[in-house]
Amino acid sequence: MIGEASKLGYLINVDTDLRLNKPQLDINIDRERASGLGASVAEIGGTLETLLGGRVVTNFKRGTKQYDVILQMKPAARSKPGVIDGIYIRGTGGLVQLANVVKVQETLAPKELNHYNRIRSAAITANLLPGKTIGVALDDLDRIAQEKLPPTVKREYAGQSLFLLAVVFIYLVLSAQFESFIHPLTILLSVPLAVFGALLTLFIFGQSLNIYSQIGLIMLIGLVTKNSILIVEFSNQLRAQGQTIAEAVIQAATIRLRPILMTSFATIFGVLPIAIGLGAGAESRRPLGLAVVGGLFFSTFLTLVLVPVVYTLLARFGRVELAGLEERTELRPVEEPAHAEELV
């Protein structure tokens, strides 16, 4: 994967967290021969574990202290791989030398086994050259994976691609809840505002876009959409009661202003200690706090203005059930009273 990805030309610093640099001994047991000599696999494994790794067999007391008795070969006797061949185990016909039933091979193994979603994994990372999009890179990497990787290998996305998947997932969930593909667009309008505010705050305070700030951006998706949901949901309820789109959205924005400000500022002040950077290790958590505080503060005030406007423009393309009937999709004109000319 890394070799083929490097050939694309627009991916630089292609790397992986899989490092096969730890010496290891693989012991292969000749099960047929071991069974003929009366040596079981469990006996072989237990003997190697005891003599090479050590095993607590008992303990004794001296005075007021208790000590473990560990059965193990001396360090000098287990310092080379060849000592494994000289170990004997008990078989049906007497002692059996391990050299007759096992084969020791020196190999390399990863220093640590990384996992993703509790599955052993290896992460591949790269940087994009200017002018290339992450969508094109993901399509090319998917093609390489289908051609080069066996079908038993699964792949998942992380980093910036995970951010895009989070937005798509929330859009689908909101579409199911509102039973509409129009209202989620109005709600997700606050996401670009929050991301811009978060990036602007990071730039002002000289912070980088790292893993912590990216976590903060993902948090913002759920935090800022809450404000839009309050306005859109209440507007739909008022429209179902017979109000026009303009009347419903004005009343909803007015009534929901107080809870929106209360919840937003409560979240901002709750994350503010992280953004200020107090305590041990605060330097790593500060980008997360700044991204959340800046994005939430910036989007809260713009959401109160833009969401009602966008709702007024897009709501006419949706329908709301009204007293068992369906509301007309277009805006209803304001009826003039019969004595309008006299009033003029």
Residue frames relative to the residue before (quaternion, step in Angstrom):
aa qw qx qy qz dx dy dz
M 1.0000 0.0000 0.0000 0.0000 0.00 0.00 0.00
I 0.6776 0.4828 -0.3007 0.4662 3.58 0.89 -0.92
G 0.6519 0.5247 -0.3185 0.4452 3.58 0.97 -0.83
E 0.6915 0.4590 -0.2787 0.4833 3.58 0.92 -0.89
A 0.6343 0.5269 -0.3372 0.4543 3.60 1.04 -0.73
S 0.6396 0.5289 -0.3312 0.4489 3.60 1.03 -0.71
K 0.6402 0.5405 -0.3260 0.4379 3.60 1.15 -0.58
L 0.5189 0.6574 -0.4171 0.3530 3.61 1.20 -0.29
G 0.4360 -0.7446 0.4145 0.2891 3.57 1.16 -0.55
Y 0.7701 0.3348 -0.1995 0.5051 3.61 1.02 -0.64
L 0.6081 0.4904 -0.3709 0.5022 3.60 1.26 0.18
I 0.0642 -0.8024 0.5933 0.0034 3.57 -0.75 1.07
N 0.8183 0.2184 -0.1906 0.4963 3.53 -1.28 0.51
V 0.1718 0.7904 -0.5618 0.1736 3.57 0.92 0.92
D 0.1084 0.8018 -0.5707 0.1406 3.57 -0.66 1.09
T 0.1919 -0.7589 0.6101 0.1226 3.54 -1.34 0.20
D 0.4646 -0.6796 0.4946 0.2784 3.55 -1.21 0.50
L 0.5316 0.6094 -0.4142 0.4177 3.59 1.28 0.11
R 0.0074 0.8075 -0.5861 0.0663 3.59 -0.53 1.21
L 0.1388 -0.7926 0.5914 0.0526 3.57 -0.44 1.23
N 0.3531 0.7573 -0.4649 0.2926 3.56 0.45 1.24
K 0.5744 0.5758 -0.3903 0.4314 3.61 1.18 0.36
P 0.3915 -0.7225 0.5127 0.2485 3.63 -0.61 1.09
Q 0.0135 0.8018 -0.5930 0.0722 3.54 -0.99 0.90
L 0.2956 -0.7332 0.5863 0.1770 3.54 -1.20 0.60
D 0.1682 -0.7643 0.6168 0.0846 3.55 -0.81 1.05
I 0.1397 -0.7891 0.5966 0.0441 3.57 -0.77 1.08
N 0.1012 -0.7966 0.5959 0.0123 3.57 -0.54 1.22
I 0.2387 -0.7930 0.5513 0.1012 3.56 -0.69 1.13
D 0.3335 -0.6994 0.5984 0.2037 3.55 -0.99 0.93
R 0.2498 -0.8317 0.4776 0.1332 3.56 0.13 1.34
E 0.6417 0.5371 -0.3410 0.4283 3.59 0.97 -0.75
R 0.6931 0.4661 -0.2728 0.4774 3.54 0.89 -0.96
A 0.6376 0.5243 -0.3340 0.4549 3.57 1.00 -0.80
S 0.6478 0.5097 -0.3232 0.4649 3.58 1.01 -0.77
G 0.6450 0.5228 -0.3256 0.4524 3.61 1.03 -0.74
L 0.7119 0.4236 -0.2526 0.5000 3.59 1.12 -0.65
G 0.5222 -0.6709 0.3956 0.3476 3.57 1.29 0.00
A 0.5281 0.6030 -0.4232 0.4224 3.58 1.19 0.48
S 0.2712 -0.7842 0.5395 0.1431 3.57 -0.60 1.11
V 0.6184 -0.5434 0.4198 0.3822 3.55 -1.29 0.45
A 0.6319 0.5359 -0.3317 0.4511 3.58 1.02 -0.76
E 0.6410 0.5189 -0.3216 0.4653 3.58 1.04 -0.75
I 0.6479 0.5108 -0.3170 0.4678 3.58 1.00 -0.82
G 0.6830 0.4888 -0.2898 0.4590 3.56 0.88 -0.94
G 0.6623 0.5109 -0.3079 0.4534 3.58 0.97 -0.83
T 0.6488 0.5194 -0.3175 0.4566 3.57 1.02 -0.79
L 0.6668 0.4880 -0.3032 0.4747 3.58 0.93 -0.88
E 0.6384 0.5265 -0.3295 0.4546 3.58 1.00 -0.79
T 0.6909 0.4883 -0.2884 0.4484 3.57 0.92 -0.90
L 0.7556 0.4219 -0.2326 0.4439 3.58 0.71 -1.06
L 0.7584 0.3685 -0.2071 0.4961 3.60 0.99 -0.74
G 0.7688 0.3510 -0.1930 0.4984 3.60 0.93 -0.84
G 0.4383 -0.6974 0.4559 0.3370 3.56 1.13 -0.61
R 0.0091 0.7894 -0.6127 0.0356 3.56 -1.09 0.78
V 0.4060 -0.6964 0.5392 0.2440 3.56 -0.97 0.90
V 0.1495 -0.8270 0.5399 0.0469 3.59 -0.53 1.19
T 0.7856 -0.1062 0.0747 0.6050 3.59 1.11 -0.54
N 0.2428 -0.7469 0.5867 0.1976 3.58 -1.26 -0.24
F 0.1372 -0.7784 0.6055 0.0925 3.55 -1.23 0.35
K 0.3713 -0.7194 0.5511 0.2025 3.52 -1.27 0.51
R 0.0108 -0.7539 0.6567 0.0131 3.50 -1.18 0.75
G 0.8026 -0.0118 -0.0554 0.5938 3.50 -0.30 1.25
T 0.7728 -0.2942 0.2504 0.5036 3.54 -0.74 -1.11
K 0.6465 0.5158 -0.3143 0.4661 3.62 1.25 0.08
Q 0.2636 -0.7497 0.5915 0.1361 3.56 -1.19 0.66
Y 0.1418 -0.8016 0.5800 0.0293 3.57 -0.90 0.99
D 0.3916 -0.6963 0.5518 0.2393 3.57 -1.14 0.72
V 0.2774 -0.7186 0.6129 0.1763 3.54 -1.15 0.70
I 0.1081 -0.8165 0.5671 0.0003 3.57 -0.43 1.28
L 0.2426 -0.7623 0.5883 0.1182 3.54 -0.79 1.10
Q 0.2799 0.7455 -0.5461 0.2601 3.59 -0.58 1.19
M 0.5298 -0.6061 0.4847 0.3421 3.57 -1.22 0.54
K 0.5854 -0.5717 0.4340 0.3771 3.56 -1.17 0.52
P 0.6402 -0.5556 0.3583 0.3912 3.62 -1.07 0.62
A 0.6623 0.5099 -0.3235 0.4435 3.60 0.93 -0.78
A 0.6833 0.4964 -0.2808 0.4558 3.58 1.13 -0.65
R 0.7569 0.3078 -0.1905 0.5441 3.61 1.24 -0.22
S 0.3948 0.7434 -0.4518 0.2956 3.58 1.14 0.66
K 0.7574 0.3046 -0.1776 0.5496 3.62 1.23 -0.32
P 0.5879 -0.6012 0.4012 0.3632 3.61 -1.08 0.65
G 0.6112 0.6040 -0.3539 0.3693 3.60 1.10 -0.62
V 0.5545 0.6251 -0.4042 0.3720 3.60 1.19 -0.36
I 0.5522 0.6196 -0.4039 0.3848 3.59 1.16 -0.44
D 0.6474 0.5303 -0.3273 0.4387 3.58 1.01 -0.79
G 0.7032 0.4838 -0.2742 0.4431 3.60 1.08 -0.58
I 0.5162 0.6336 -0.4243 0.3899 3.60 1.25 0.02
Y 0.2263 -0.7684 0.5870 0.1171 3.57 -1.05 0.81
I 0.1161 -0.7580 0.6372 0.0769 3.52 -1.21 0.66
R 0.5468 -0.6306 0.4478 0.3207 3.55 -1.25 0.42
G 0.0741 -0.7880 0.6109 0.0176 3.56 -0.86 1.02
T 0.7110 -0.4421 0.3144 0.4474 3.59 -1.27 -0.04
G 0.7604 0.3556 -0.1978 0.5062 3.59 1.06 -0.67
G 0.7549 -0.2874 0.1881 0.5587 3.58 1.26 0.20
L 0.7450 -0.3679 0.2853 0.4777 3.52 -1.23 -0.48
V 0.1615 -0.7779 0.6045 0.0573 3.57 -1.06 0.88
Q 0.3559 -0.7308 0.5416 0.2143 3.57 -0.82 1.00
L 0.5303 -0.6680 0.4236 0.3051 3.58 -0.94 0.96
A 0.5577 0.6146 -0.3920 0.3970 3.59 1.14 -0.51
N 0.6560 0.5263 -0.3068 0.4456 3.60 1.18 -0.50
V 0.7926 0.3080 -0.1453 0.5058 3.62 1.13 -0.53
V 0.7566 0.3007 -0.2033 0.5439 3.65 1.17 -0.22
K 0.1940 -0.7423 0.6300 0.1207 3.50 -1.33 0.47
V 0.2077 -0.7955 0.5638 0.0784 3.58 -0.66 1.18
Q 0.0138 -0.7985 0.6004 -0.0417 3.56 -0.87 1.02
E 0.3432 -0.7368 0.5486 0.1960 3.57 -0.88 0.98
T 0.0372 0.7927 -0.6037 0.0761 3.58 -0.79 1.10
L 0.4159 -0.6528 0.5595 0.2965 3.53 -1.39 -0.14
A 0.0784 -0.7905 0.6074 0.0055 3.56 -1.07 0.79
P 0.6061 -0.5494 0.4047 0.4086 3.62 -1.17 0.32
K 0.5370 -0.6382 0.4522 0.3160 3.53 -1.09 0.77
E 0.7825 0.0180 -0.0065 0.6224 3.57 1.13 -0.66
L 0.3454 -0.7297 0.5580 0.1921 3.56 -1.13 0.71
N 0.1956 -0.7956 0.5670 0.0849 3.56 -0.41 1.26
H 0.1601 -0.7835 0.5966 0.0678 3.54 -1.16 0.69
Y 0.0922 -0.7505 0.6519 0.0572 3.54 -1.24 0.63
N 0.8146 -0.0503 -0.0402 0.5764 3.56 -0.55 1.24
R 0.6662 -0.5461 0.2678 0.4316 3.55 1.04 1.01
I 0.5991 0.5045 -0.3768 0.4946 3.60 1.21 0.46
R 0.5263 -0.6335 0.4608 0.3306 3.58 -0.94 0.88
S 0.0306 0.8303 -0.5457 0.1089 3.55 -0.69 1.11
A 0.1807 -0.7208 0.6522 0.1499 3.50 -1.43 0.19
A 0.2568 -0.7870 0.5475 0.1223 3.58 -0.73 1.09
I 0.1705 -0.7566 0.6257 0.0843 3.55 -1.07 0.89
T 0.0555 -0.8045 0.5912 -0.0134 3.56 -0.76 1.08
A 0.0485 0.7829 -0.6183 0.0500 3.57 -1.21 0.56
N 0.3367 -0.7030 0.5872 0.2184 3.54 -1.36 0.30
L 0.3953 -0.7260 0.5214 0.2118 3.55 -1.13 0.76
L 0.4428 -0.6473 0.5480 0.2909 3.53 -1.15 0.67
P 0.6104 -0.5545 0.3996 0.4003 3.62 -1.11 0.53
G 0.7530 0.3712 -0.2872 0.4612 3.55 -1.02 0.85
K 0.6809 0.4311 -0.2854 0.5187 3.60 1.25 -0.16
T 0.3267 -0.7520 0.5445 0.1767 3.56 -1.03 0.82
I 0.5911 -0.5878 0.4222 0.3561 3.53 -1.23 0.52
G 0.5820 0.5874 -0.3757 0.4184 3.60 1.15 -0.51
V 0.6512 0.4994 -0.3111 0.4793 3.59 0.97 -0.84
A 0.6472 0.5226 -0.3205 0.4531 3.59 0.98 -0.84
L 0.6640 0.4990 -0.3103 0.4624 3.61 0.93 -0.85
D 0.6333 0.5237 -0.3375 0.4591 3.60 1.00 -0.74
D 0.6726 0.4859 -0.3013 0.4698 3.60 0.94 -0.86
L 0.6601 0.4950 -0.3151 0.4690 3.60 0.99 -0.78
D 0.6091 0.5337 -0.3516 0.4695 3.60 1.09 -0.62
R 0.6491 0.5117 -0.3155 0.4662 3.56 0.99 -0.82
I 0.6524 0.5008 -0.3171 0.4723 3.59 0.96 -0.83
A 0.6486 0.5250 -0.3224 0.4469 3.59 0.96 -0.83
Q 0.6637 0.5006 -0.3093 0.4618 3.59 0.97 -0.80
E 0.7050 0.4651 -0.2674 0.4639 3.57 1.05 -0.73
K 0.8007 0.3509 -0.1484 0.4623 3.59 0.89 -0.93
L 0.7205 0.4434 -0.2663 0.4619 3.60 0.96 -0.73
P 0.5230 -0.6231 0.4684 0.3446 3.60 -1.07 0.60
P 0.6248 -0.5786 0.3640 0.3773 3.61 -1.12 0.51
T 0.6070 0.5748 -0.3620 0.4125 3.61 1.18 -0.34
V 0.6182 0.5387 -0.3416 0.4593 3.61 1.25 -0.28
K 0.1844 -0.7760 0.5966 0.0886 3.57 -0.85 1.01
R 0.1875 -0.7800 0.5880 0.1035 3.57 -1.18 0.52
E 0.0781 -0.7686 0.6347 0.0193 3.52 -1.18 0.75
Y 0.4214 -0.7023 0.5190 0.2448 3.54 -1.26 0.44
A 0.0206 -0.7672 0.6410 0.0120 3.55 -1.23 0.57
G 0.7040 0.4598 -0.3266 0.4317 3.58 -1.31 0.07
Q 0.8333 -0.1429 0.1207 0.5202 3.60 -0.97 -0.85
S 0.6153 0.5364 -0.3555 0.4554 3.59 1.05 -0.66
L 0.6202 0.5325 -0.3398 0.4652 3.59 1.10 -0.67
F 0.6057 0.5520 -0.3541 0.4505 3.59 1.08 -0.66
L 0.6617 0.4938 -0.3059 0.4741 3.60 0.94 -0.83
L 0.6456 0.5111 -0.3205 0.4683 3.58 1.00 -0.79
A 0.6156 0.5418 -0.3501 0.4526 3.60 1.06 -0.69
V 0.6471 0.5085 -0.3224 0.4676 3.61 0.97 -0.81
V 0.6605 0.5012 -0.3090 0.4658 3.59 0.93 -0.89
F 0.6481 0.5258 -0.3207 0.4479 3.58 0.94 -0.86
I 0.6692 0.4844 -0.3035 0.4748 3.59 0.92 -0.89
Y 0.6151 0.5440 -0.3519 0.4493 3.61 1.03 -0.69
L 0.6717 0.4907 -0.2993 0.4674 3.58 0.94 -0.87
V 0.6410 0.5132 -0.3295 0.4659 3.60 1.00 -0.77
L 0.6704 0.4871 -0.3005 0.4722 3.60 0.92 -0.86
S 0.6159 0.5409 -0.3490 0.4543 3.59 1.06 -0.68
A 0.6640 0.4901 -0.3059 0.4747 3.57 1.01 -0.77
Q 0.6718 0.5027 -0.3066 0.4493 3.60 0.97 -0.77
F 0.7573 0.3610 -0.2000 0.5062 3.58 0.91 -0.89
E 0.3136 -0.7687 0.4945 0.2574 3.58 1.32 -0.19
S 0.6535 0.4340 -0.3067 0.5390 3.53 1.02 0.89
F 0.3347 -0.7240 0.5644 0.2128 3.54 -1.18 0.64
I 0.5738 0.6017 -0.3697 0.4149 3.60 1.29 -0.08
H 0.7033 0.4923 -0.2858 0.4258 3.59 0.74 -1.05
P 0.6217 0.5282 -0.3791 0.4368 3.70 0.92 -0.60
L 0.5975 0.5509 -0.3740 0.4467 3.62 1.09 -0.55
T 0.6430 0.5100 -0.3176 0.4750 3.56 1.03 -0.79
I 0.6687 0.5089 -0.3015 0.4506 3.57 0.97 -0.88
L 0.7162 0.4549 -0.2567 0.4629 3.58 0.90 -0.93
L 0.4247 0.6945 -0.4759 0.3331 3.59 1.24 0.06
S 0.6403 0.5458 -0.3308 0.4274 3.57 1.11 -0.60
V 0.5480 0.6369 -0.4039 0.3617 3.62 1.16 -0.38
P 0.6728 0.4618 -0.3301 0.4745 3.69 0.77 -0.81
L 0.6215 0.5366 -0.3494 0.4513 3.59 1.04 -0.70
A 0.6687 0.4947 -0.2995 0.4674 3.57 0.95 -0.86
V 0.6509 0.5119 -0.3217 0.4591 3.60 0.95 -0.84
F 0.6426 0.5104 -0.3263 0.4691 3.59 0.98 -0.81
G 0.6640 0.5021 -0.3056 0.4622 3.57 0.94 -0.85
A 0.6503 0.5134 -0.3177 0.4610 3.58 1.01 -0.78
L 0.6752 0.4808 -0.2990 0.4728 3.60 0.90 -0.89
L 0.6365 0.5214 -0.3317 0.4615 3.59 1.02 -0.75
T 0.6516 0.5069 -0.3162 0.4674 3.59 0.98 -0.79
L 0.6446 0.5112 -0.3233 0.4675 3.59 0.95 -0.82
F 0.6547 0.5083 -0.3156 0.4619 3.59 1.01 -0.79
I 0.6555 0.5202 -0.3213 0.4432 3.59 0.92 -0.87
F 0.7597 0.3633 -0.1995 0.5010 3.60 0.93 -0.87
G 0.5205 -0.6958 0.3888 0.3062 3.60 1.24 0.30
Q 0.4452 0.6761 -0.4667 0.3561 3.61 1.08 0.68
S 0.4332 -0.7039 0.5071 0.2443 3.55 -1.19 0.60
L 0.4958 -0.6150 0.5186 0.3270 3.54 -1.34 0.28
N 0.1317 0.8112 -0.5492 0.1518 3.57 0.13 1.33
I 0.7767 -0.3440 0.2336 0.4730 3.55 -1.29 -0.21
Y 0.6507 0.5202 -0.3249 0.4476 3.60 1.03 -0.72
S 0.6804 0.4674 -0.2963 0.4805 3.59 0.90 -0.86
Q 0.6166 0.5307 -0.3522 0.4627 3.61 1.10 -0.57
I 0.6066 0.5236 -0.3500 0.4852 3.59 1.08 -0.64
G 0.6361 0.5277 -0.3210 0.4625 3.57 1.04 -0.77
L 0.6342 0.5233 -0.3340 0.4609 3.60 1.03 -0.73
I 0.6490 0.4996 -0.3216 0.4752 3.59 0.99 -0.77
M 0.6158 0.5335 -0.3405 0.4692 3.59 1.06 -0.71
L 0.6341 0.5635 -0.3359 0.4094 3.58 0.99 -0.83
I 0.5789 0.5983 -0.3889 0.3946 3.59 1.04 -0.68
G 0.7193 0.4285 -0.2485 0.4870 3.56 0.93 -0.87
L 0.6683 0.5262 -0.3111 0.4238 3.57 1.04 -0.73
V 0.7450 0.4255 -0.2409 0.4537 3.59 0.82 -0.95
T 0.6086 0.5540 -0.3726 0.4289 3.62 1.08 -0.54
K 0.5213 0.6441 -0.4082 0.3829 3.58 1.21 -0.41
N 0.6484 0.5260 -0.3225 0.4460 3.61 0.96 -0.84
S 0.6773 0.4839 -0.2935 0.4702 3.57 0.93 -0.88
I 0.6200 0.5502 -0.3467 0.4390 3.58 1.02 -0.76
L 0.6313 0.5442 -0.3404 0.4353 3.59 0.96 -0.81
I 0.6950 0.4640 -0.2795 0.4728 3.59 0.92 -0.88
V 0.6958 0.4862 -0.2880 0.4433 3.59 0.80 -1.01
E 0.6689 0.5072 -0.3123 0.4448 3.58 0.86 -0.89
F 0.6844 0.4690 -0.2939 0.4746 3.60 0.88 -0.88
S 0.6090 0.5446 -0.3503 0.4581 3.61 1.07 -0.65
N 0.6455 0.5098 -0.3203 0.4700 3.58 0.98 -0.81
Q 0.6398 0.5217 -0.3293 0.4584 3.59 0.99 -0.76
L 0.6705 0.4879 -0.2991 0.4722 3.59 0.96 -0.83
R 0.6297 0.5179 -0.3361 0.4715 3.59 1.03 -0.69
A 0.6360 0.5276 -0.3295 0.4567 3.58 1.05 -0.72
Q 0.6597 0.4921 -0.3013 0.4815 3.58 1.23 -0.42
G 0.6818 -0.5234 0.2734 0.4317 3.57 1.28 0.08
Q 0.5259 0.6356 -0.4279 0.3692 3.60 1.19 -0.03
T 0.5329 -0.6069 0.4765 0.3473 3.56 -1.22 0.46
I 0.6920 -0.4713 0.3362 0.4313 3.57 -1.29 0.25
A 0.6775 0.4960 -0.3029 0.4509 3.59 0.85 -0.94
E 0.6665 0.4979 -0.3074 0.4619 3.58 0.91 -0.89
A 0.6703 0.5202 -0.3023 0.4344 3.57 0.93 -0.92
V 0.7127 0.4573 -0.2793 0.4528 3.58 0.82 -0.95
I 0.6246 0.5252 -0.3511 0.4590 3.61 1.06 -0.63
Q 0.6817 0.4755 -0.2906 0.4740 3.56 0.91 -0.88
A 0.6466 0.5221 -0.3227 0.4530 3.60 1.00 -0.80
A 0.6701 0.4904 -0.3056 0.4658 3.59 0.91 -0.88
T 0.6511 0.5184 -0.3215 0.4516 3.59 1.05 -0.72
I 0.7092 0.4576 -0.2627 0.4676 3.57 0.88 -0.97
R 0.7236 0.4426 -0.2478 0.4682 3.59 0.98 -0.82
L 0.4278 0.7150 -0.4676 0.2952 3.62 1.21 -0.10
R 0.6839 0.5102 -0.2986 0.4276 3.58 0.82 -0.97
P 0.7080 0.4303 -0.3026 0.4712 3.68 0.71 -0.85
I 0.6044 0.5530 -0.3659 0.4416 3.59 1.09 -0.62
L 0.6856 0.4707 -0.2851 0.4766 3.58 0.86 -0.93
M 0.6444 0.5316 -0.3308 0.4390 3.59 0.95 -0.80
T 0.7121 0.4474 -0.2668 0.4707 3.60 0.79 -0.99
S 0.6471 0.5245 -0.3309 0.4435 3.60 0.99 -0.79
F 0.7109 0.4405 -0.2717 0.4762 3.59 0.82 -0.95
A 0.5884 0.5479 -0.3771 0.4598 3.61 1.12 -0.51
T 0.6606 0.4855 -0.3051 0.4846 3.59 1.00 -0.80
I 0.6441 0.5301 -0.3288 0.4428 3.59 0.94 -0.86
F 0.7044 0.4440 -0.2757 0.4803 3.60 0.84 -0.91
G 0.6129 0.5442 -0.3568 0.4482 3.60 1.15 -0.47
V 0.7237 0.4032 -0.2327 0.5095 3.59 1.07 -0.74
L 0.4706 0.7236 -0.4195 0.2810 3.59 1.21 -0.35
P 0.6327 0.5213 -0.3677 0.4391 3.69 0.90 -0.66
I 0.6308 0.5092 -0.3398 0.4767 3.60 1.08 -0.65
A 0.6689 0.5010 -0.3050 0.4567 3.59 0.97 -0.83
I 0.6371 0.5173 -0.3369 0.4615 3.60 1.04 -0.70
G 0.3465 -0.7733 0.4701 0.2468 3.58 1.09 -0.67
L 0.3079 0.7398 -0.5335 0.2709 3.55 0.51 1.20
G 0.7499 0.3912 -0.2861 0.4502 3.57 -1.10 0.69
A 0.6791 -0.4894 0.3635 0.4089 3.54 -1.36 0.19
G 0.8303 0.1867 -0.1645 0.4986 3.55 -1.00 0.90
A 0.3577 0.7651 -0.4770 0.2432 3.59 1.22 0.30
E 0.5562 0.6277 -0.3988 0.3710 3.62 1.12 -0.51
S 0.6870 0.4737 -0.2872 0.4703 3.58 1.04 -0.70
R 0.7050 0.4526 -0.2662 0.4767 3.60 1.10 -0.65
R 0.5275 0.6763 -0.4050 0.3167 3.59 1.16 -0.45
P 0.6386 0.5127 -0.3651 0.4428 3.69 0.85 -0.69
L 0.6151 0.5404 -0.3522 0.4534 3.61 1.04 -0.68
G 0.6885 0.4859 -0.2834 0.4577 3.57 0.86 -0.96
L 0.6588 0.5082 -0.3158 0.4562 3.58 0.94 -0.85
A 0.6407 0.5263 -0.3293 0.4517 3.60 0.99 -0.80
V 0.6821 0.4804 -0.2914 0.4680 3.58 0.93 -0.89
V 0.6845 0.4837 -0.2970 0.4574 3.60 0.82 -0.97
G 0.6972 0.4756 -0.2855 0.4541 3.60 0.80 -0.96
G 0.6871 0.4822 -0.2939 0.4572 3.58 0.88 -0.89
L 0.6744 0.4914 -0.2984 0.4633 3.58 0.95 -0.82
F 0.6588 0.5040 -0.3112 0.4639 3.60 0.96 -0.83
F 0.6816 0.4949 -0.2893 0.4548 3.57 0.93 -0.93
S 0.7310 0.4471 -0.2548 0.4481 3.59 0.85 -0.93
T 0.5665 0.6241 -0.3970 0.3634 3.60 1.08 -0.61
F 0.7310 0.4264 -0.2485 0.4713 3.59 0.78 -0.98
L 0.6699 0.4772 -0.3170 0.4723 3.60 0.98 -0.71
T 0.5980 0.5662 -0.3624 0.4365 3.59 1.10 -0.64
L 0.6406 0.5419 -0.3251 0.4362 3.59 0.99 -0.81
V 0.7048 0.4301 -0.2610 0.5001 3.58 1.17 -0.49
L 0.7558 0.4324 -0.2273 0.4360 3.58 0.74 -1.06
V 0.6327 0.5602 -0.3523 0.4021 3.61 0.92 -0.81
P 0.6654 0.4740 -0.3378 0.4674 3.68 0.82 -0.76
V 0.6395 0.5254 -0.3332 0.4516 3.60 1.01 -0.76
V 0.6944 0.4619 -0.2788 0.4761 3.58 0.83 -0.97
Y 0.6139 0.5416 -0.3504 0.4550 3.59 1.05 -0.70
T 0.6452 0.5225 -0.3200 0.4564 3.58 0.98 -0.81
L 0.6895 0.4826 -0.2799 0.4620 3.59 1.03 -0.77
L 0.7745 0.3798 -0.1903 0.4688 3.60 0.93 -0.89
A 0.5769 0.6278 -0.3876 0.3504 3.59 1.09 -0.56
R 0.5868 0.5920 -0.3798 0.4011 3.61 1.12 -0.51
F 0.6507 0.5094 -0.3184 0.4643 3.60 1.23 -0.36
G 0.6763 0.4376 -0.2923 0.5154 3.58 1.29 -0.06
R 0.3290 -0.7380 0.5559 0.1953 3.53 -1.31 0.15
V 0.1303 -0.7667 0.6257 0.0611 3.53 -1.15 0.70
E 0.4573 -0.6850 0.4925 0.2814 3.57 -0.88 0.92
L 0.0615 -0.8029 0.5924 -0.0259 3.53 -0.83 1.07
A 0.8309 -0.1880 0.0807 0.5174 3.58 -0.43 1.29
G 0.7563 -0.3837 0.1946 0.4929 3.54 0.89 0.98
L 0.6912 0.4021 -0.2763 0.5331 3.60 1.26 -0.17
E 0.4822 -0.6371 0.5046 0.3270 3.55 -1.30 -0.02
E 0.4618 -0.6819 0.4948 0.2772 3.52 -0.91 0.95
R 0.5486 -0.6013 0.4596 0.3553 3.56 -1.09 0.69
T 0.5102 -0.6868 0.4297 0.2888 3.55 -0.96 0.89
E 0.6964 0.4390 -0.3006 0.4816 3.62 1.07 -0.51
L 0.6144 -0.5336 0.4276 0.3935 3.53 -1.30 0.33
R 0.3832 -0.7199 0.5285 0.2355 3.56 -0.93 0.91
P 0.4334 -0.7030 0.4845 0.2885 3.64 -0.80 0.90
V 0.5160 -0.6260 0.4900 0.3190 3.52 -1.20 0.61
E 0.3690 -0.7443 0.5182 0.2036 3.58 -0.74 1.10
E 0.3154 -0.7451 0.5587 0.1823 3.56 -0.91 0.95
P 0.4929 -0.6561 0.4706 0.3244 3.61 -0.94 0.74
A 0.6362 -0.5672 0.3682 0.3713 3.58 -1.21 0.58
H 0.7366 0.3877 -0.2220 0.5077 3.59 1.07 -0.68
A 0.1973 0.8162 -0.5222 0.1492 3.60 1.14 0.67
E 0.6630 0.5092 -0.3293 0.4390 3.61 0.92 -0.83
E 0.6315 0.5260 -0.3381 0.4585 3.56 1.05 -0.73
L 0.6367 0.5256 -0.3300 0.4577 3.55 1.04 -0.78
V 0.6257 0.5292 -0.3322 0.4670 3.55 1.05 -0.78
